[in-house]
Amino acid sequence: MKGLLGVWVAVLLGAAGWIGWDASQGNQPSFSLTDQDGRTVTSDSLKGKPTLIYFGYTFCPDVCPTSLLLMETAVEQVGPDAVKNVNLVFITIDPERDTKELIKGYVSNFGTTFEGLTGTPDQIAAAARAYRVYYQKVPGKEGSPYLMDHSSIVYVLDSRGRFVTHFTHEAKAEQIAAALKKLL
């Protein structure tokens, strides 16, 4: 089991490193999705503020809520005005179940400024590819609903939409806050 965990961590770090390399070459991840209120949100519309992005799903029992809470806590630690100066973005990897209405209720649990994004399966796949996000549907056991196996990375982008760094759900809010302070 430890060997498998080591491989998984190496894959996650490799994917994040790949994004960093792409960014250093001038390539910026891009997407066009729909927010919880039905508006189109693109990677370009997030420019102007540093951005934290997390890919997950609303039925996730553990790492997704942990990561979104981590993002919210980090922004709060930056200071009282930080919530207005940082984009907090949740992108579903489960558009089959995660409707914009469901996402709206979900992200509201983590702060009033969180944007929850969904789209068609093809749009989600394209966004996930752009960020090198792994996800796969896993059948439920004994009649339980399916789960989504996925990478768990908080991406930090600067105000021009360029990848700066990443954190796993095991990071400390202080680490993410320190990265954000450098961008504000």
TORKOL-4160 file (C-alpha; in steps of 0.2 Angstrom, whole numbers, padded with zeros to 4 digits, m for minus):
184
<pt num="1" X="0000" Y="0000" Z="0000"/>
<pt num="2" X="0014" Y="0012" Z="0004"/>
<pt num="3" X="0022" Y="0009" Z="m0013"/>
<pt num="4" X="0006" Y="0013" Z="m0022"/>
<pt num="5" X="0004" Y="0029" Z="m0011"/>
<pt num="6" X="0022" Y="0034" Z="m0016"/>
<pt num="7" X="0018" Y="0031" Z="m0035"/>
<pt num="8" X="0002" Y="0042" Z="m0033"/>
<pt num="9" X="0011" Y="0056" Z="m0025"/>
<pt num="10" X="0024" Y="0055" Z="m0039"/>
<pt num="11" X="0011" Y="0056" Z="m0052"/>
<pt num="12" X="0002" Y="0071" Z="m0044"/>
<pt num="13" X="0019" Y="0080" Z="m0042"/>
<pt num="14" X="0024" Y="0076" Z="m0060"/>
<pt num="15" X="0007" Y="0083" Z="m0066"/>
<pt num="16" X="0009" Y="0099" Z="m0057"/>
<pt num="17" X="0027" Y="0100" Z="m0063"/>
<pt num="18" X="0021" Y="0098" Z="m0080"/>
<pt num="19" X="0009" Y="0113" Z="m0078"/>
<pt num="20" X="0023" Y="0123" Z="m0071"/>
<pt num="21" X="0034" Y="0119" Z="m0086"/>
<pt num="22" X="0020" Y="0123" Z="m0098"/>
<pt num="23" X="0018" Y="0140" Z="m0089"/>
<pt num="24" X="0036" Y="0144" Z="m0090"/>
<pt num="25" X="0035" Y="0141" Z="m0109"/>
<pt num="26" X="0021" Y="0154" Z="m0110"/>
<pt num="27" X="0007" Y="0141" Z="m0111"/>
<pt num="28" X="m0008" Y="0145" Z="m0099"/>
<pt num="29" X="m0022" Y="0132" Z="m0095"/>
<pt num="30" X="m0038" Y="0138" Z="m0102"/>
<pt num="31" X="m0057" Y="0133" Z="m0101"/>
<pt num="32" X="m0074" Y="0139" Z="m0104"/>
<pt num="33" X="m0087" Y="0133" Z="m0091"/>
<pt num="34" X="m0104" Y="0138" Z="m0083"/>
<pt num="35" X="m0105" Y="0145" Z="m0065"/>
<pt num="36" X="m0118" Y="0141" Z="m0052"/>
<pt num="37" X="m0128" Y="0155" Z="m0058"/>
<pt num="38" X="m0128" Y="0150" Z="m0076"/>
<pt num="39" X="m0115" Y="0163" Z="m0082"/>
<pt num="40" X="m0101" Y="0158" Z="m0094"/>
<pt num="41" X="m0084" Y="0159" Z="m0085"/>
<pt num="42" X="m0067" Y="0157" Z="m0094"/>
<pt num="43" X="m0050" Y="0156" Z="m0089"/>
<pt num="44" X="m0048" Y="0174" Z="m0096"/>
<pt num="45" X="m0062" Y="0181" Z="m0085"/>
<pt num="46" X="m0053" Y="0176" Z="m0069"/>
<pt num="47" X="m0038" Y="0187" Z="m0074"/>
<pt num="48" X="m0035" Y="0202" Z="m0063"/>
<pt num="49" X="m0034" Y="0193" Z="m0047"/>
<pt num="50" X="m0024" Y="0179" Z="m0040"/>
<pt num="51" X="m0034" Y="0162" Z="m0041"/>
<pt num="52" X="m0035" Y="0146" Z="m0032"/>
<pt num="53" X="m0043" Y="0132" Z="m0042"/>
<pt num="54" X="m0048" Y="0115" Z="m0036"/>
<pt num="55" X="m0056" Y="0101" Z="m0046"/>
<pt num="56" X="m0067" Y="0089" Z="m0037"/>
<pt num="57" X="m0085" Y="0084" Z="m0035"/>
<pt num="58" X="m0100" Y="0088" Z="m0023"/>
<pt num="59" X="m0102" Y="0070" Z="m0018"/>
<pt num="60" X="m0084" Y="0068" Z="m0012"/>
<pt num="61" X="m0083" Y="0061" Z="0006"/>
<pt num="62" X="m0067" Y="0068" Z="0011"/>
<pt num="63" X="m0053" Y="0077" Z="0001"/>
<pt num="64" X="m0064" Y="0089" Z="m0008"/>
<pt num="65" X="m0072" Y="0097" Z="0007"/>
<pt num="66" X="m0056" Y="0097" Z="0016"/>
<pt num="67" X="m0047" Y="0106" Z="0001"/>
<pt num="68" X="m0061" Y="0119" Z="m0001"/>
<pt num="69" X="m0060" Y="0123" Z="0018"/>
<pt num="70" X="m0041" Y="0124" Z="0016"/>
<pt num="71" X="m0043" Y="0137" Z="0002"/>
<pt num="72" X="m0056" Y="0147" Z="0012"/>
<pt num="73" X="m0045" Y="0147" Z="0028"/>
<pt num="74" X="m0029" Y="0152" Z="0018"/>
<pt num="75" X="m0038" Y="0167" Z="0010"/>
<pt num="76" X="m0045" Y="0172" Z="0028"/>
<pt num="77" X="m0027" Y="0172" Z="0035"/>
<pt num="78" X="m0021" Y="0184" Z="0021"/>
<pt num="79" X="m0032" Y="0197" Z="0029"/>
<pt num="80" X="m0050" Y="0204" Z="0029"/>
<pt num="81" X="m0050" Y="0211" Z="0011"/>
<pt num="82" X="m0042" Y="0196" Z="0003"/>
<pt num="83" X="m0058" Y="0187" Z="0000"/>
<pt num="84" X="m0062" Y="0202" Z="m0012"/>
<pt num="85" X="m0045" Y="0201" Z="m0020"/>
<pt num="86" X="m0043" Y="0182" Z="m0024"/>
<pt num="87" X="m0054" Y="0171" Z="m0035"/>
<pt num="88" X="m0059" Y="0154" Z="m0026"/>
<pt num="89" X="m0064" Y="0142" Z="m0040"/>
<pt num="90" X="m0071" Y="0124" Z="m0038"/>
<pt num="91" X="m0073" Y="0114" Z="m0055"/>
<pt num="92" X="m0083" Y="0099" Z="m0054"/>
<pt num="93" X="m0076" Y="0083" Z="m0062"/>
<pt num="94" X="m0093" Y="0075" Z="m0061"/>
<pt num="95" X="m0105" Y="0085" Z="m0072"/>
<pt num="96" X="m0117" Y="0070" Z="m0073"/>
<pt num="97" X="m0123" Y="0074" Z="m0055"/>
<pt num="98" X="m0116" Y="0091" Z="m0051"/>
<pt num="99" X="m0129" Y="0103" Z="m0058"/>
<pt num="100" X="m0126" Y="0121" Z="m0056"/>
<pt num="101" X="m0140" Y="0121" Z="m0043"/>
<pt num="102" X="m0131" Y="0108" Z="m0033"/>
<pt num="103" X="m0114" Y="0116" Z="m0035"/>
<pt num="104" X="m0122" Y="0133" Z="m0029"/>
<pt num="105" X="m0127" Y="0125" Z="m0013"/>
<pt num="106" X="m0111" Y="0116" Z="m0011"/>
<pt num="107" X="m0099" Y="0130" Z="m0013"/>
<pt num="108" X="m0109" Y="0142" Z="m0002"/>
<pt num="109" X="m0104" Y="0131" Z="0012"/>
<pt num="110" X="m0086" Y="0137" Z="0010"/>
<pt num="111" X="m0089" Y="0156" Z="0008"/>
<pt num="112" X="m0099" Y="0168" Z="m0002"/>
<pt num="113" X="m0086" Y="0172" Z="m0015"/>
<pt num="114" X="m0083" Y="0154" Z="m0021"/>
<pt num="115" X="m0087" Y="0151" Z="m0039"/>
<pt num="116" X="m0093" Y="0133" Z="m0043"/>
<pt num="117" X="m0090" Y="0128" Z="m0061"/>
<pt num="118" X="m0098" Y="0114" Z="m0072"/>
<pt num="119" X="m0100" Y="0111" Z="m0090"/>
<pt num="120" X="m0103" Y="0097" Z="m0103"/>
<pt num="121" X="m0092" Y="0081" Z="m0100"/>
<pt num="122" X="m0081" Y="0087" Z="m0115"/>
<pt num="123" X="m0079" Y="0104" Z="m0107"/>
<pt num="124" X="m0074" Y="0097" Z="m0090"/>
<pt num="125" X="m0062" Y="0084" Z="m0099"/>
<pt num="126" X="m0054" Y="0099" Z="m0108"/>
<pt num="127" X="m0052" Y="0109" Z="m0092"/>
<pt num="128" X="m0045" Y="0094" Z="m0083"/>
<pt num="129" X="m0033" Y="0090" Z="m0097"/>
<pt num="130" X="m0027" Y="0108" Z="m0097"/>
<pt num="131" X="m0023" Y="0107" Z="m0078"/>
<pt num="132" X="m0017" Y="0089" Z="m0080"/>
<pt num="133" X="m0031" Y="0083" Z="m0068"/>
<pt num="134" X="m0034" Y="0064" Z="m0066"/>
<pt num="135" X="m0051" Y="0058" Z="m0063"/>
<pt num="136" X="m0061" Y="0042" Z="m0066"/>
<pt num="137" X="m0078" Y="0036" Z="m0061"/>
<pt num="138" X="m0077" Y="0021" Z="m0049"/>
<pt num="139" X="m0093" Y="0010" Z="m0047"/>
<pt num="140" X="m0101" Y="0010" Z="m0030"/>
<pt num="141" X="m0101" Y="m0006" Z="m0020"/>
<pt num="142" X="m0117" Y="m0016" Z="m0016"/>
<pt num="143" X="m0129" Y="m0003" Z="m0024"/>
<pt num="144" X="m0121" Y="0013" Z="m0017"/>
<pt num="145" X="m0118" Y="0027" Z="m0028"/>
<pt num="146" X="m0102" Y="0029" Z="m0039"/>
<pt num="147" X="m0087" Y="0039" Z="m0033"/>
<pt num="148" X="m0074" Y="0048" Z="m0043"/>
<pt num="149" X="m0056" Y="0044" Z="m0041"/>
<pt num="150" X="m0046" Y="0060" Z="m0044"/>
<pt num="151" X="m0031" Y="0070" Z="m0040"/>
<pt num="152" X="m0032" Y="0083" Z="m0026"/>
<pt num="153" X="m0022" Y="0098" Z="m0030"/>
<pt num="154" X="m0025" Y="0117" Z="m0026"/>
<pt num="155" X="m0018" Y="0127" Z="m0040"/>
<pt num="156" X="m0012" Y="0144" Z="m0037"/>
<pt num="157" X="m0012" Y="0156" Z="m0052"/>
<pt num="158" X="m0006" Y="0174" Z="m0053"/>
<pt num="159" X="m0017" Y="0189" Z="m0058"/>
<pt num="160" X="m0012" Y="0185" Z="m0077"/>
<pt num="161" X="m0019" Y="0167" Z="m0075"/>
<pt num="162" X="m0002" Y="0160" Z="m0075"/>
<pt num="163" X="0002" Y="0144" Z="m0064"/>
<pt num="164" X="0013" Y="0149" Z="m0049"/>
<pt num="165" X="0013" Y="0134" Z="m0038"/>
<pt num="166" X="0001" Y="0120" Z="m0031"/>
<pt num="167" X="m0003" Y="0112" Z="m0014"/>
<pt num="168" X="m0011" Y="0095" Z="m0010"/>
<pt num="169" X="m0026" Y="0094" Z="0002"/>
<pt num="170" X="m0013" Y="0090" Z="0016"/>
<pt num="171" X="m0005" Y="0107" Z="0015"/>
<pt num="172" X="m0007" Y="0120" Z="0029"/>
<pt num="173" X="m0017" Y="0135" Z="0026"/>
<pt num="174" X="m0002" Y="0146" Z="0031"/>
<pt num="175" X="0008" Y="0139" Z="0016"/>
<pt num="176" X="m0006" Y="0144" Z="0004"/>
<pt num="177" X="m0008" Y="0161" Z="0012"/>
<pt num="178" X="0010" Y="0165" Z="0011"/>
<pt num="179" X="0010" Y="0161" Z="m0008"/>
<pt num="180" X="m0006" Y="0172" Z="m0010"/>
<pt num="181" X="0003" Y="0186" Z="0000"/>
<pt num="182" X="0017" Y="0186" Z="m0013"/>
<pt num="183" X="0004" Y="0189" Z="m0027"/>
<pt num="184" X="m0007" Y="0203" Z="m0019"/>
